[in-house]
Amino acid sequence: MTQKPQDVTFAIKPNQKSRAIADKQKKHIWSAVSLFYKDPVAIDKGEGLYVWDADGNQYLDFFGGILTTSVGYNHPKIVKRIAEQAAKVMHTSTLYPIKNMADLGEKMAEITPDGLDTSFFTNSGTEANEMAVLAAREYTGNHDFFALRHAYSGSSNLTKTMTAQHTWRFNSNDASGIKYTMNAYCYRCPLKLKPESCGTACAQDFENAVKTMSSGRIAGILCEPIQGVGGFITPPPDFFKIIAEIVRQYGGVFIADEVQGGFGRTGKHWFSISHWGVNPDIMTMAKGIANGMPMGNTITRAEISDCLKSEALLLSTYGGNPLATAASLATIEVLEEEAGPEHVEKMGNLLRKGLEKLYEKYSLIGEVRGKGLMQAVELVKDRQTKEPAVAELMHLFEETKARGLLIGKGGLLGNTVRITPPMTCNEDHIAKALDILDVSFAAVQKAR
Ligand SMILES: Cc1ncc(COP(=O)(O)O)c(C=O)c1O
């Protein structure tokens, strides 16, 4: 670390303009859309790893617009490509061939695991997951579909139903055919077993779930390899091999939701499922795909996507539009040039080491988990009882914000910090973030 904790000073001025924006928003935008911080931060501009709020305060952003700003704010290459495309043509519709979309489809086939070679572009992760379920049902002819507990899958009726966290569900339980199997949340094992001796019983139980909750003929399962909103739950090495084997045995397909973990975020590989050695039948992606331009993609084998051809007609008005696909092509180029999976692995190791040092120092941290630049710390009042430290997390948010660092939150229990800087981060950014976290944890621990 470059500084001692006591050297990190409070930097943020009162944010009155941000507050006025938040007040207006509260009046005219659905109040269920929640905001971080007691005094919300209205971001006015960004550059690289930094953002500035409406009052001119500068923050180092270690949440990246919920893992979406994959290569930093206002990257000149992406801004240029969007501006050039906007000046030419922004929209044509999928009724006509689109060069950028065809180029991006080819690129996606190149960087995704073997066999995935046909894309359907949409505008969000929600739509990408909707299309994945539809494709799975058309291909298999089966209806029953499984999600993992603690999943977050989107904001439509179907994807909210697939979201296995009551905190995000509302009354969306009527999308039929969705069942839930256990995820390997080893820190809080649903079976109360020990990882050393459990035989990954949670994954094995998927077969019981298929036999007892479904018709026994299933369309598939959708899994986030590392659950994002769920708080970066990271299953053991054999988990997805077991799940994939069972889903295929009962007629279904294995779908990897790479909305958060894709595009090198977890280091070493372009897509996170590769850490588990499983080749998905379908993969969904969004967020980091275009550095903030709204976009989603459902990629699969032609054998699967061709099934939709015979049944009905298909379009997405905006899906694959020239502007979003220009942004995505430029984003992937920047990732390849500046922040590929090897860079993320290196930066991720640095961040992880720093967080593990904080674990040694602060008993408030119950577990550090994740891969690459997708790291989480789960906060507990006591390491024995593992009682969730929710108020302490809120306090940590205020302490880090006051020192100019933005971080994320997650987990069903609301006690997990998500740390996910843009992948173009360097050693200095990580050292600075760790310093701010260090002094902020010290302040929270002292106040208990
Ligand atoms: C894993 C995962 N899947 C799907 C979605 C839905 O994506 P979107 O909000 O773009 O619709 C999200 C959003 O956070 C997500 O984290």
The ligand as an ORCA input file, in Angstrom:
! r2SCAN-3c Opt
* xyz 0 1
  C     -26.479    -11.752    -13.580
  C     -27.479    -10.785    -14.127
  N     -28.316    -11.207    -15.082
  C     -29.217    -10.371    -15.626
  C     -29.314     -9.064    -15.205
  C     -30.314     -8.145    -15.830
  O     -29.662     -7.210    -16.634
  P     -30.344     -5.824    -17.010
  O     -30.439     -5.018    -15.759
  O     -29.423     -5.253    -18.038
  O     -31.672     -6.121    -17.581
  C     -28.459     -8.589    -14.216
  C     -28.527     -7.197    -13.744
  O     -27.949     -6.822    -12.751
  C     -27.516     -9.478    -13.659
  O     -26.676     -9.094    -12.698
*
